[in-house]
Amino acid sequence: MNSIDYIVVVVYLVLLIGMGYCFKGQTSKDDYFLGGRTLSWQPLTLSVMATQLSAISFISAPAFVGLREGGGMIWLSYELGVPLAMILLLATIIPKLYRSGVISIYDYLEQRFSVSSRLLISLVFQLSRAFATGIMVYAVSVILQGTLGIEIWQSILLTGVITVLYSLQGGMKAVVYGDAIQLVLIILGTMICAGFGLYYLGGFDAFVDKLDPTRLTAIKADSWGISGDSFGLLPMIFGGVVLYASYYGCDQTQAQRSLAAKDEKNLKIMLLANGFARFPITLLYCFTGIVIGTLAFTTPEFMAQIPADNPDWMMPVFMLNYLPNGIIGLLVVAILAAAMSSLSSAINSLAAVTIEDYCRFTGKELTQSQYLSTAKYTSFFWGVITLTLSLYAGGIAPTIIEAINKVGSVFYGPILGVFLLAVVTKRIGAKAVNLALLSGVIGNLIVSIALPDVFWFWWNFIGLSITLIVSFAVTYLIPGMKLPVPEKSEYQHILTWKDSFMMLAAFVAMLAICFTLPLLV
């Protein structure tokens, strides 16, 4: 990197802090955590995708597709459950949460069940999200260490302090609009890498000639994920629907975007747009990965610079050696953007949940000015905690990232089950739900230990099934557990047949692309 690249990075960071300053005029907690509920679907869609398609995706997805043993385009199967999950959320959880007027989605669980139900899930969210975000910041900092030539603690501070500053000043509006800008940079940076990769390979025809055809396989229709095999079609669909429905609807970092929509129309369009738009972006990641991976396999000096035990270095090594100055700076900004997107979202959501839990647990009512002041202190607190975890993640990051994915699958299904029960039935009470939640989590832990050949993506579906079965069994088989017949609910979902048809069409199109990808290339 030269002075041009550093100028690009510095200018971007200064502009980001300036944007946070422009959005600093909050007057209420809704302004700070939900952007005053005035946000339209366009920035919300970009914000949600920027958080989900994080720096790890920008770096690791291409490495998985291009270099890792057993990798390839099978990465695309992660996306198959997204449009089906959007149908489930629009028909059940999201409209109810939006109309409840809550800031923390776990507040709704207290209203429906009890404080214990709320605190149980809220605690799991806060600990797991802070830890996962800390690992993500560390992983990105390693890449910045290599590209910027700075120490690991300096790269962590560079990523973290800037993010905390603009999140602290601007609240949810700064987070959403910052994410929107960052997603554009991520997509632009990925396209630039793909273009230069094809150039150095000698064009598309030369790329096809040198390509390892086994890496084009995107669907394993013969794999059931129960015999030590993985990435089978059925676990990726059934487990994926549960995973994404729980993530988008029952995880505060994502659901908070839905609560910030200015009306139900924008809320619905935002979720439908995610169902459509995620797959093309992931396909771009994968295409870039397979192009650069092919270049690495056919260029010994390129491959020699990538550590044998860490293929994630493929992207930064390519950037430093094959891109012109100025473009390198833009790509470093893209990596920073991806990291900051995930970090800013986590900080804002953690602060929202912490303050709401504190107020409910202590019974204190804060004035708007007290709430805003506490929100900023709490955001700063979680920023420090997350960055501190990043500093101590060095020796365990490679295995912990995989472990976090598996741990998430232990909890996603049971948590989704609790929210579905809260919305679709009024006869099940707090005791049955709490017991069902614990049963779902324990059931997944038993499966992970006693049935190690079961692919962990199945845990999402298994946990959901156990939670629902136990809750209904306890309620209807144990005397006195069933709640009185409630009054008729006026709840109406916002999903139409047209919406469902569009999401199903998107699902079929994804399957078709995955199955025919080898023929298309």
One Martini backbone bead per residue (centre of mass of N, CA, C, O) as a GRO file, in nm:
protein
  521
    1MET     BB    1   0.099   0.034   0.018
    2ASN     BB    2   0.017   0.372  -0.025
    3SER     BB    3  -0.081   0.695   0.004
    4ILE     BB    4  -0.344   0.660  -0.150
    5ASP     BB    5  -0.468   0.438   0.028
    6TYR     BB    6  -0.461   0.597   0.296
    7ILE     BB    7  -0.643   0.826   0.204
    8VAL     BB    8  -0.895   0.659   0.150
    9VAL     BB    9  -0.930   0.555   0.439
   10VAL     BB   10  -0.939   0.825   0.594
   11VAL     BB   11  -1.175   0.958   0.445
   12TYR     BB   12  -1.386   0.747   0.517
   13LEU     BB   13  -1.371   0.770   0.829
   14VAL     BB   14  -1.444   1.068   0.847
   15LEU     BB   15  -1.721   1.048   0.707
   16LEU     BB   16  -1.846   0.853   0.913
   17ILE     BB   17  -1.835   1.040   1.156
   18GLY     BB   18  -1.997   1.269   1.022
   19MET     BB   19  -2.260   1.108   0.995
   20GLY     BB   20  -2.309   1.068   1.297
   21TYR     BB   21  -2.333   1.373   1.357
   22CYS     BB   22  -2.589   1.428   1.172
   23PHE     BB   23  -2.763   1.203   1.369
   24LYS     BB   24  -2.763   1.329   1.682
   25GLY     BB   25  -3.084   1.434   1.702
   26GLN     BB   26  -3.209   1.297   1.963
   27THR     BB   27  -3.531   1.268   2.173
   28SER     BB   28  -3.554   0.945   2.185
   29LYS     BB   29  -3.557   0.604   2.195
   30ASP     BB   30  -3.672   0.571   1.909
   31ASP     BB   31  -3.454   0.734   1.770
   32TYR     BB   32  -3.202   0.565   1.858
   33PHE     BB   33  -3.315   0.252   1.802
   34LEU     BB   34  -3.549   0.330   1.545
   35GLY     BB   35  -3.542   0.606   1.390
   36GLY     BB   36  -3.849   0.689   1.458
   37ARG     BB   37  -3.999   0.508   1.255
   38THR     BB   38  -3.882   0.630   0.935
   39LEU     BB   39  -3.786   0.391   0.766
   40SER     BB   40  -3.714   0.260   0.472
   41TRP     BB   41  -3.656  -0.020   0.275
   42GLN     BB   42  -3.387   0.041   0.140
   43PRO     BB   43  -3.186   0.082   0.383
   44LEU     BB   44  -3.279  -0.169   0.540
   45THR     BB   45  -3.193  -0.382   0.337
   46LEU     BB   46  -2.893  -0.308   0.327
   47SER     BB   47  -2.841  -0.339   0.631
   48VAL     BB   48  -2.913  -0.637   0.667
   49MET     BB   49  -2.712  -0.746   0.452
   50ALA     BB   50  -2.453  -0.624   0.573
   51THR     BB   51  -2.463  -0.785   0.837
   52GLN     BB   52  -2.476  -1.071   0.713
   53LEU     BB   53  -2.260  -0.974   0.489
   54SER     BB   54  -1.976  -0.988   0.610
   55ALA     BB   55  -1.641  -0.995   0.645
   56ILE     BB   56  -1.631  -1.300   0.648
   57SER     BB   57  -1.767  -1.331   0.372
   58PHE     BB   58  -1.567  -1.159   0.204
   59ILE     BB   59  -1.328  -1.363   0.284
   60SER     BB   60  -1.434  -1.672   0.330
   61ALA     BB   61  -1.613  -1.749   0.093
   62PRO     BB   62  -1.397  -1.744  -0.132
   63ALA     BB   63  -1.208  -1.947   0.013
   64PHE     BB   64  -1.402  -2.184   0.023
   65VAL     BB   65  -1.455  -2.201  -0.285
   66GLY     BB   66  -1.142  -2.186  -0.394
   67LEU     BB   67  -0.964  -2.376  -0.159
   68ARG     BB   68  -1.114  -2.557   0.014
   69GLU     BB   69  -1.163  -2.854   0.125
   70GLY     BB   70  -1.488  -2.925   0.021
   71GLY     BB   71  -1.577  -2.697  -0.138
   72GLY     BB   72  -1.735  -2.450  -0.315
   73MET     BB   73  -2.068  -2.397  -0.436
   74ILE     BB   74  -2.207  -2.513  -0.174
   75TRP     BB   75  -2.250  -2.238  -0.034
   76LEU     BB   76  -2.535  -2.174  -0.168
   77SER     BB   77  -2.714  -2.359   0.024
   78TYR     BB   78  -2.752  -2.142   0.250
   79GLU     BB   79  -2.989  -1.976   0.077
   80LEU     BB   80  -3.254  -2.158   0.045
   81GLY     BB   81  -3.413  -2.062   0.321
   82VAL     BB   82  -3.485  -1.758   0.295
   83PRO     BB   83  -3.765  -1.729   0.143
   84LEU     BB   84  -3.917  -1.921   0.341
   85ALA     BB   85  -3.864  -1.752   0.597
   86MET     BB   86  -4.025  -1.500   0.504
   87ILE     BB   87  -4.299  -1.633   0.505
   88LEU     BB   88  -4.307  -1.710   0.805
   89LEU     BB   89  -4.268  -1.423   0.926
   90LEU     BB   90  -4.510  -1.273   0.780
   91ALA     BB   91  -4.727  -1.489   0.907
   92THR     BB   92  -4.627  -1.420   1.219
   93ILE     BB   93  -4.403  -1.246   1.393
   94ILE     BB   94  -4.342  -0.956   1.277
   95PRO     BB   95  -4.619  -0.808   1.295
   96LYS     BB   96  -4.648  -0.840   1.603
   97LEU     BB   97  -4.395  -0.686   1.687
   98TYR     BB   98  -4.456  -0.418   1.545
   99ARG     BB   99  -4.743  -0.365   1.693
  100SER     BB  100  -4.633  -0.360   1.998
  101GLY     BB  101  -4.392  -0.126   2.031
  102VAL     BB  102  -4.119  -0.239   2.072
  103ILE     BB  103  -3.765  -0.260   2.114
  104SER     BB  104  -3.750  -0.526   2.257
  105ILE     BB  105  -3.838  -0.846   2.168
  106TYR     BB  106  -3.826  -0.956   2.471
  107ASP     BB  107  -4.060  -0.788   2.579
  108TYR     BB  108  -4.284  -0.956   2.447
  109LEU     BB  109  -4.238  -1.215   2.617
  110GLU     BB  110  -4.327  -1.086   2.881
  111GLN     BB  111  -4.616  -1.011   2.796
  112ARG     BB  112  -4.689  -1.316   2.725
  113PHE     BB  113  -4.542  -1.448   2.978
  114SER     BB  114  -4.237  -1.367   3.128
  115VAL     BB  115  -3.951  -1.269   3.274
  116SER     BB  116  -3.800  -1.539   3.244
  117SER     BB  117  -3.827  -1.566   2.937
  118ARG     BB  118  -3.684  -1.305   2.864
  119LEU     BB  119  -3.406  -1.339   3.019
  120LEU     BB  120  -3.312  -1.604   2.896
  121ILE     BB  121  -3.287  -1.509   2.596
  122SER     BB  122  -3.137  -1.240   2.638
  123LEU     BB  123  -2.876  -1.358   2.758
  124VAL     BB  124  -2.796  -1.528   2.518
  125PHE     BB  125  -2.773  -1.297   2.317
  126GLN     BB  126  -2.557  -1.115   2.454
  127LEU     BB  127  -2.326  -1.319   2.477
  128SER     BB  128  -2.313  -1.432   2.183
  129ARG     BB  129  -2.291  -1.161   2.028
  130ALA     BB  130  -2.035  -1.048   2.158
  131PHE     BB  131  -1.850  -1.286   2.090
  132ALA     BB  132  -1.893  -1.304   1.782
  133THR     BB  133  -1.805  -1.011   1.723
  134GLY     BB  134  -1.520  -1.033   1.838
  135ILE     BB  135  -1.421  -1.247   1.636
  136MET     BB  136  -1.473  -1.082   1.382
  137VAL     BB  137  -1.280  -0.849   1.446
  138TYR     BB  138  -1.027  -1.020   1.462
  139ALA     BB  139  -1.027  -1.140   1.177
  140VAL     BB  140  -1.005  -0.862   1.038
  141SER     BB  141  -0.745  -0.764   1.182
  142VAL     BB  142  -0.558  -0.964   1.048
  143ILE     BB  143  -0.592  -0.847   0.765
  144LEU     BB  144  -0.505  -0.555   0.835
  145GLN     BB  145  -0.225  -0.629   0.928
  146GLY     BB  146  -0.130  -0.718   0.639
  147THR     BB  147  -0.211  -0.451   0.472
  148LEU     BB  148  -0.116  -0.208   0.680
  149GLY     BB  149   0.118  -0.285   0.890
  150ILE     BB  150  -0.011  -0.346   1.174
  151GLU     BB  151  -0.110  -0.401   1.470
  152ILE     BB  152  -0.360  -0.575   1.615
  153TRP     BB  153  -0.454  -0.351   1.818
  154GLN     BB  154  -0.476  -0.129   1.601
  155SER     BB  155  -0.691  -0.266   1.418
  156ILE     BB  156  -0.909  -0.288   1.635
  157LEU     BB  157  -0.931   0.014   1.696
  158LEU     BB  158  -0.994   0.111   1.414
  159THR     BB  159  -1.260  -0.044   1.393
  160GLY     BB  160  -1.400   0.023   1.675
  161VAL     BB  161  -1.390   0.330   1.735
  162ILE     BB  162  -1.535   0.435   1.485
  163THR     BB  163  -1.796   0.275   1.530
  164VAL     BB  164  -1.868   0.382   1.810
  165LEU     BB  165  -1.888   0.682   1.735
  166TYR     BB  166  -2.120   0.668   1.517
  167SER     BB  167  -2.320   0.507   1.693
  168LEU     BB  168  -2.333   0.697   1.941
  169GLN     BB  169  -2.443   0.948   1.788
  170GLY     BB  170  -2.673   0.822   1.562
  171GLY     BB  171  -2.766   0.549   1.591
  172MET     BB  172  -2.977   0.386   1.381
  173LYS     BB  173  -2.935   0.574   1.139
  174ALA     BB  174  -2.628   0.541   1.122
  175VAL     BB  175  -2.632   0.237   1.088
  176VAL     BB  176  -2.807   0.210   0.833
  177TYR     BB  177  -2.654   0.412   0.641
  178GLY     BB  178  -2.380   0.282   0.683
  179ASP     BB  179  -2.456   0.003   0.575
  180ALA     BB  180  -2.542   0.087   0.292
  181ILE     BB  181  -2.266   0.192   0.203
  182GLN     BB  182  -2.105  -0.072   0.269
  183LEU     BB  183  -2.244  -0.264   0.069
  184VAL     BB  184  -2.159  -0.119  -0.185
  185LEU     BB  185  -1.854  -0.159  -0.134
  186ILE     BB  186  -1.854  -0.466  -0.126
  187ILE     BB  187  -1.962  -0.516  -0.411
  188LEU     BB  188  -1.752  -0.350  -0.561
  189GLY     BB  189  -1.502  -0.505  -0.456
  190THR     BB  190  -1.584  -0.784  -0.566
  191MET     BB  191  -1.595  -0.705  -0.868
  192ILE     BB  192  -1.302  -0.617  -0.892
  193CYS     BB  193  -1.174  -0.890  -0.824
  194ALA     BB  194  -1.305  -1.050  -1.052
  195GLY     BB  195  -1.193  -0.885  -1.287
  196PHE     BB  196  -0.886  -0.919  -1.225
  197GLY     BB  197  -0.886  -1.227  -1.221
  198LEU     BB  198  -0.964  -1.262  -1.521
  199TYR     BB  199  -0.730  -1.103  -1.638
  200TYR     BB  200  -0.495  -1.292  -1.522
  201LEU     BB  201  -0.621  -1.555  -1.670
  202GLY     BB  202  -0.730  -1.445  -1.976
  203GLY     BB  203  -1.025  -1.480  -1.918
  204PHE     BB  204  -1.306  -1.670  -1.930
  205ASP     BB  205  -1.207  -1.908  -2.102
  206ALA     BB  206  -0.952  -1.960  -1.933
  207PHE     BB  207  -1.098  -2.014  -1.672
  208VAL     BB  208  -1.258  -2.265  -1.765
  209ASP     BB  209  -1.006  -2.437  -1.841
  210LYS     BB  210  -0.878  -2.417  -1.529
  211LEU     BB  211  -1.111  -2.530  -1.391
  212ASP     BB  212  -1.250  -2.701  -1.124
  213PRO     BB  213  -1.541  -2.882  -1.161
  214THR     BB  214  -1.598  -2.973  -0.859
  215ARG     BB  215  -1.661  -2.663  -0.761
  216LEU     BB  216  -1.965  -2.647  -0.899
  217THR     BB  217  -2.099  -2.788  -0.677
  218ALA     BB  218  -2.427  -2.696  -0.508
  219ILE     BB  219  -2.561  -2.994  -0.482
  220LYS     BB  220  -2.665  -3.257  -0.238
  221ALA     BB  221  -2.906  -3.486  -0.304
  222ASP     BB  222  -2.763  -3.759  -0.160
  223SER     BB  223  -2.768  -3.595   0.110
  224TRP     BB  224  -2.889  -3.617   0.466
  225GLY     BB  225  -2.706  -3.558   0.727
  226ILE     BB  226  -2.668  -3.870   0.902
  227SER     BB  227  -2.356  -3.994   0.797
  228GLY     BB  228  -2.129  -3.754   0.811
  229ASP     BB  229  -2.256  -3.572   0.627
  230SER     BB  230  -2.287  -3.266   0.427
  231PHE     BB  231  -2.477  -3.034   0.262
  232GLY     BB  232  -2.751  -3.123   0.225
  233LEU     BB  233  -3.052  -3.046   0.102
  234LEU     BB  234  -3.243  -3.090   0.347
  235PRO     BB  235  -3.083  -2.948   0.579
  236MET     BB  236  -3.061  -2.672   0.423
  237ILE     BB  237  -3.367  -2.623   0.424
  238PHE     BB  238  -3.480  -2.689   0.708
  239GLY     BB  239  -3.252  -2.553   0.871
  240GLY     BB  240  -3.256  -2.278   0.717
  241VAL     BB  241  -3.536  -2.178   0.790
  242VAL     BB  242  -3.488  -2.168   1.095
  243LEU     BB  243  -3.236  -1.996   1.106
  244TYR     BB  244  -3.351  -1.741   0.950
  245ALA     BB  245  -3.606  -1.694   1.115
  246SER     BB  246  -3.453  -1.651   1.382
  247TYR     BB  247  -3.259  -1.427   1.292
  248TYR     BB  248  -3.474  -1.217   1.169
  249GLY     BB  249  -3.701  -1.250   1.423
  250CYS     BB  250  -3.510  -1.337   1.713
  251ASP     BB  251  -3.289  -1.117   1.653
  252GLN     BB  252  -3.216  -0.803   1.741
  253THR     BB  253  -3.024  -0.710   1.507
  254GLN     BB  254  -3.261  -0.762   1.292
  255ALA     BB  255  -3.545  -0.690   1.415
  256GLN     BB  256  -3.484  -0.384   1.458
  257ARG     BB  257  -3.529  -0.309   1.161
  258SER     BB  258  -3.829  -0.377   1.149
  259LEU     BB  259  -3.913  -0.171   1.381
  260ALA     BB  260  -3.801   0.087   1.197
  261ALA     BB  261  -4.026   0.097   1.022
  262LYS     BB  262  -4.276   0.321   0.906
  263ASP     BB  263  -4.431   0.062   0.790
  264GLU     BB  264  -4.574  -0.231   0.674
  265LYS     BB  265  -4.489  -0.203   0.382
  266ASN     BB  266  -4.182  -0.164   0.432
  267LEU     BB  267  -4.145  -0.419   0.591
  268LYS     BB  268  -4.224  -0.622   0.367
  269ILE     BB  269  -4.028  -0.531   0.144
  270MET     BB  270  -3.770  -0.584   0.300
  271LEU     BB  271  -3.804  -0.894   0.326
  272LEU     BB  272  -3.847  -0.960   0.026
  273ALA     BB  273  -3.578  -0.839  -0.072
  274ASN     BB  274  -3.403  -1.042   0.083
  275GLY     BB  275  -3.510  -1.296  -0.065
  276PHE     BB  276  -3.378  -1.193  -0.342
  277ALA     BB  277  -3.078  -1.042  -0.291
  278ARG     BB  278  -2.882  -1.242  -0.151
  279PHE     BB  279  -2.808  -1.448  -0.373
  280PRO     BB  280  -2.652  -1.269  -0.578
  281ILE     BB  281  -2.431  -1.188  -0.376
  282THR     BB  282  -2.332  -1.474  -0.310
  283LEU     BB  283  -2.265  -1.545  -0.603
  284LEU     BB  284  -2.045  -1.332  -0.626
  285TYR     BB  285  -1.860  -1.443  -0.410
  286CYS     BB  286  -1.824  -1.724  -0.542
  287PHE     BB  287  -1.712  -1.634  -0.814
  288THR     BB  288  -1.467  -1.489  -0.700
  289GLY     BB  289  -1.345  -1.736  -0.556
  290ILE     BB  290  -1.310  -1.920  -0.811
  291VAL     BB  291  -1.126  -1.730  -0.963
  292ILE     BB  292  -0.896  -1.689  -0.749
  293GLY     BB  293  -0.848  -1.988  -0.697
  294THR     BB  294  -0.755  -2.054  -0.984
  295LEU     BB  295  -0.516  -1.862  -0.979
  296ALA     BB  296  -0.370  -1.999  -0.743
  297PHE     BB  297  -0.341  -2.291  -0.866
  298THR     BB  298  -0.185  -2.153  -1.137
  299THR     BB  299   0.002  -1.982  -0.912
  300PRO     BB  300   0.265  -2.048  -0.719
  301GLU     BB  301   0.337  -1.762  -0.594
  302PHE     BB  302   0.057  -1.719  -0.475
  303MET     BB  303   0.024  -1.981  -0.304
  304ALA     BB  304   0.285  -1.933  -0.124
  305GLN     BB  305   0.140  -1.682   0.042
  306ILE     BB  306  -0.056  -1.898   0.152
  307PRO     BB  307  -0.147  -2.041   0.417
  308ALA     BB  308  -0.217  -2.371   0.463
  309ASP     BB  309  -0.403  -2.307   0.742
  310ASN     BB  310  -0.509  -2.014   0.581
  311PRO     BB  311  -0.724  -1.932   0.326
  312ASP     BB  312  -0.817  -1.634   0.410
  313TRP     BB  313  -0.558  -1.499   0.259
  314MET     BB  314  -0.637  -1.481  -0.039
  315MET     BB  315  -0.756  -1.194  -0.067
  316PRO     BB  316  -0.524  -1.010   0.048
  317VAL     BB  317  -0.303  -1.117  -0.142
  318PHE     BB  318  -0.441  -1.032  -0.401
  319MET     BB  319  -0.465  -0.730  -0.344
  320LEU     BB  320  -0.150  -0.667  -0.305
  321ASN     BB  321  -0.056  -0.814  -0.601
  322TYR     BB  322  -0.318  -0.735  -0.827
  323LEU     BB  323  -0.363  -0.438  -0.739
  324PRO     BB  324  -0.397  -0.116  -0.759
  325ASN     BB  325  -0.350   0.171  -0.644
  326GLY     BB  326  -0.647   0.265  -0.460
  327ILE     BB  327  -0.794  -0.008  -0.480
  328ILE     BB  328  -0.680  -0.114  -0.221
  329GLY     BB  329  -0.809   0.100  -0.040
  330LEU     BB  330  -1.101   0.026  -0.118
  331LEU     BB  331  -1.086  -0.268  -0.010
  332VAL     BB  332  -1.021  -0.198   0.281
  333VAL     BB  333  -1.283  -0.044   0.317
  334ALA     BB  334  -1.466  -0.289   0.267
  335ILE     BB  335  -1.372  -0.447   0.514
  336LEU     BB  336  -1.438  -0.232   0.721
  337ALA     BB  337  -1.737  -0.214   0.647
  338ALA     BB  338  -1.816  -0.501   0.723
  339ALA     BB  339  -1.729  -0.488   1.019
  340MET     BB  340  -1.894  -0.232   1.103
  341SER     BB  341  -2.171  -0.341   1.048
  342SER     BB  342  -2.173  -0.564   1.267
  343LEU     BB  343  -2.084  -0.389   1.511
  344SER     BB  344  -2.303  -0.168   1.511
  345SER     BB  345  -2.544  -0.356   1.540
  346ALA     BB  346  -2.462  -0.489   1.806
  347ILE     BB  347  -2.441  -0.239   1.987
  348ASN     BB  348  -2.731  -0.132   1.956
  349SER     BB  349  -2.880  -0.396   2.044
  350LEU     BB  350  -2.748  -0.443   2.320
  351ALA     BB  351  -2.840  -0.176   2.444
  352ALA     BB  352  -3.144  -0.216   2.415
  353VAL     BB  353  -3.169  -0.476   2.585
  354THR     BB  354  -3.033  -0.383   2.849
  355ILE     BB  355  -3.223  -0.147   2.922
  356GLU     BB  356  -3.491  -0.299   2.916
  357ASP     BB  357  -3.412  -0.505   3.132
  358TYR     BB  358  -3.352  -0.306   3.359
  359CYS     BB  359  -3.629  -0.171   3.378
  360ARG     BB  360  -3.791  -0.433   3.435
  361PHE     BB  361  -3.629  -0.543   3.682
  362THR     BB  362  -3.646  -0.259   3.859
  363GLY     BB  363  -3.895  -0.056   3.775
  364LYS     BB  364  -3.781   0.175   3.612
  365GLU     BB  365  -3.834   0.515   3.500
  366LEU     BB  366  -3.726   0.684   3.222
  367THR     BB  367  -3.642   0.945   3.082
  368GLN     BB  368  -3.552   1.053   2.781
  369SER     BB  369  -3.278   1.170   2.868
  370GLN     BB  370  -3.189   0.927   3.037
  371TYR     BB  371  -3.208   0.717   2.813
  372LEU     BB  372  -3.005   0.841   2.616
  373SER     BB  373  -2.765   0.845   2.807
  374THR     BB  374  -2.768   0.540   2.871
  375ALA     BB  375  -2.739   0.441   2.578
  376LYS     BB  376  -2.451   0.554   2.531
  377TYR     BB  377  -2.312   0.411   2.763
  378THR     BB  378  -2.394   0.123   2.674
  379SER     BB  379  -2.261   0.128   2.397
  380PHE     BB  380  -1.978   0.171   2.506
  381PHE     BB  381  -1.963  -0.082   2.678
  382TRP     BB  382  -2.002  -0.290   2.440
  383GLY     BB  383  -1.762  -0.194   2.279
  384VAL     BB  384  -1.547  -0.272   2.488
  385ILE     BB  385  -1.618  -0.569   2.519
  386THR     BB  386  -1.579  -0.655   2.223
  387LEU     BB  387  -1.281  -0.556   2.194
  388THR     BB  388  -1.168  -0.728   2.424
  389LEU     BB  389  -1.237  -1.002   2.300
  390SER     BB  390  -1.060  -0.958   2.048
  391LEU     BB  391  -0.778  -0.952   2.195
  392TYR     BB  392  -0.840  -1.274   2.308
  393ALA     BB  393  -0.878  -1.448   2.015
  394GLY     BB  394  -0.619  -1.558   1.877
  395GLY     BB  395  -0.595  -1.881   1.961
  396ILE     BB  396  -0.934  -1.945   1.883
  397ALA     BB  397  -1.065  -1.848   1.614
  398PRO     BB  398  -1.069  -2.091   1.409
  399THR     BB  399  -1.263  -2.272   1.602
  400ILE     BB  400  -1.482  -2.073   1.711
  401ILE     BB  401  -1.632  -2.006   1.455
  402GLU     BB  402  -1.747  -2.289   1.426
  403ALA     BB  403  -1.869  -2.308   1.711
  404ILE     BB  404  -2.070  -2.073   1.683
  405ASN     BB  405  -2.245  -2.203   1.466
  406LYS     BB  406  -2.326  -2.446   1.639
  407VAL     BB  407  -2.440  -2.296   1.882
  408GLY     BB  408  -2.658  -2.149   1.725
  409SER     BB  409  -2.808  -2.420   1.645
  410VAL     BB  410  -2.897  -2.488   1.935
  411PHE     BB  411  -3.091  -2.211   1.967
  412TYR     BB  412  -3.267  -2.129   1.722
  413GLY     BB  413  -3.505  -2.327   1.738
  414PRO     BB  414  -3.614  -2.274   2.030
  415ILE     BB  415  -3.656  -1.968   1.992
  416LEU     BB  416  -3.857  -1.984   1.760
  417GLY     BB  417  -4.067  -2.148   1.917
  418VAL     BB  418  -4.138  -1.930   2.127
  419PHE     BB  419  -4.240  -1.712   1.925
  420LEU     BB  420  -4.458  -1.883   1.793
  421LEU     BB  421  -4.621  -1.935   2.054
  422ALA     BB  422  -4.676  -1.632   2.118
  423VAL     BB  423  -4.850  -1.589   1.844
  424VAL     BB  424  -5.040  -1.862   1.770
  425THR     BB  425  -5.091  -1.890   2.090
  426LYS     BB  426  -5.295  -1.867   2.418
  427ARG     BB  427  -5.269  -2.155   2.594
  428ILE     BB  428  -4.967  -2.103   2.650
  429GLY     BB  429  -4.737  -2.083   2.903
  430ALA     BB  430  -4.449  -2.018   3.074
  431LYS     BB  431  -4.379  -2.300   3.185
  432ALA     BB  432  -4.395  -2.453   2.916
  433VAL     BB  433  -4.191  -2.279   2.760
  434ASN     BB  434  -3.942  -2.309   2.940
  435LEU     BB  435  -3.932  -2.618   2.921
  436ALA     BB  436  -3.914  -2.630   2.610
  437LEU     BB  437  -3.655  -2.470   2.575
  438LEU     BB  438  -3.472  -2.658   2.741
  439SER     BB  439  -3.537  -2.915   2.577
  440GLY     BB  440  -3.426  -2.818   2.305
  441VAL     BB  441  -3.135  -2.770   2.397
  442ILE     BB  442  -3.078  -3.048   2.524
  443GLY     BB  443  -3.145  -3.213   2.273
  444ASN     BB  444  -2.914  -3.099   2.100
  445LEU     BB  445  -2.683  -3.187   2.287
  446ILE     BB  446  -2.741  -3.489   2.265
  447VAL     BB  447  -2.708  -3.513   1.960
  448SER     BB  448  -2.412  -3.404   1.947
  449ILE     BB  449  -2.306  -3.654   2.124
  450ALA     BB  450  -2.473  -3.922   2.031
  451LEU     BB  451  -2.495  -3.788   1.711
  452PRO     BB  452  -2.229  -3.700   1.523
  453ASP     BB  453  -2.345  -3.765   1.221
  454VAL     BB  454  -2.519  -3.525   1.255
  455PHE     BB  455  -2.579  -3.252   1.103
  456TRP     BB  456  -2.589  -2.933   1.245
  457PHE     BB  457  -2.827  -2.816   1.074
  458TRP     BB  458  -3.048  -3.002   1.211
  459TRP     BB  459  -3.071  -2.866   1.492
  460ASN     BB  460  -3.275  -2.651   1.423
  461PHE     BB  461  -3.516  -2.847   1.370
  462ILE     BB  462  -3.502  -3.016   1.627
  463GLY     BB  463  -3.541  -2.787   1.836
  464LEU     BB  464  -3.816  -2.696   1.735
  465SER     BB  465  -3.969  -2.964   1.767
  466ILE     BB  466  -3.928  -3.006   2.070
  467THR     BB  467  -4.055  -2.743   2.169
  468LEU     BB  468  -4.341  -2.787   2.054
  469ILE     BB  469  -4.405  -3.065   2.176
  470VAL     BB  470  -4.363  -3.000   2.479
  471SER     BB  471  -4.561  -2.763   2.509
  472PHE     BB  472  -4.820  -2.927   2.431
  473ALA     BB  473  -4.791  -3.161   2.630
  474VAL     BB  474  -4.792  -2.999   2.893
  475THR     BB  475  -5.059  -2.840   2.848
  476TYR     BB  476  -5.258  -3.107   2.770
  477LEU     BB  477  -5.156  -3.327   3.011
  478ILE     BB  478  -5.143  -3.113   3.238
  479PRO     BB  479  -5.305  -3.006   3.490
  480GLY     BB  480  -5.340  -2.643   3.479
  481MET     BB  481  -5.167  -2.538   3.219
  482LYS     BB  482  -5.401  -2.428   3.078
  483LEU     BB  483  -5.523  -2.162   2.946
  484PRO     BB  484  -5.755  -1.963   2.901
  485VAL     BB  485  -5.981  -1.862   2.690
  486PRO     BB  486  -5.943  -1.633   2.468
  487GLU     BB  487  -5.991  -1.377   2.305
  488LYS     BB  488  -6.032  -1.258   2.016
  489SER     BB  489  -5.817  -1.201   1.767
  490GLU     BB  490  -5.695  -0.917   1.559
  491TYR     BB  491  -5.487  -1.062   1.410
  492GLN     BB  492  -5.291  -0.978   1.110
  493HIS     BB  493  -5.140  -1.057   0.847
  494ILE     BB  494  -4.918  -0.940   0.555
  495LEU     BB  495  -4.961  -1.185   0.380
  496THR     BB  496  -4.972  -1.283   0.048
  497TRP     BB  497  -5.004  -1.476  -0.227
  498LYS     BB  498  -4.804  -1.313  -0.392
  499ASP     BB  499  -4.570  -1.325  -0.195
  500SER     BB  500  -4.545  -1.633  -0.185
  501PHE     BB  501  -4.495  -1.676  -0.485
  502MET     BB  502  -4.232  -1.512  -0.503
  503MET     BB  503  -4.068  -1.682  -0.298
  504LEU     BB  504  -4.104  -1.955  -0.442
  505ALA     BB  505  -3.975  -1.861  -0.706
  506ALA     BB  506  -3.699  -1.799  -0.580
  507PHE     BB  507  -3.642  -2.086  -0.481
  508VAL     BB  508  -3.655  -2.226  -0.758
  509ALA     BB  509  -3.434  -2.055  -0.891
  510MET     BB  510  -3.205  -2.140  -0.701
  511LEU     BB  511  -3.216  -2.440  -0.764
  512ALA     BB  512  -3.166  -2.418  -1.068
  513ILE     BB  513  -2.889  -2.284  -1.050
  514CYS     BB  514  -2.748  -2.501  -0.881
  515PHE     BB  515  -2.798  -2.746  -1.075
  516THR     BB  516  -2.689  -2.577  -1.354
  517LEU     BB  517  -2.404  -2.454  -1.314
  518PRO     BB  518  -2.211  -2.644  -1.470
  519LEU     BB  519  -2.353  -2.588  -1.747
  520LEU     BB  520  -2.326  -2.279  -1.757
  521VAL     BB  521  -2.000  -2.285  -1.740
   0.00000   0.00000   0.00000
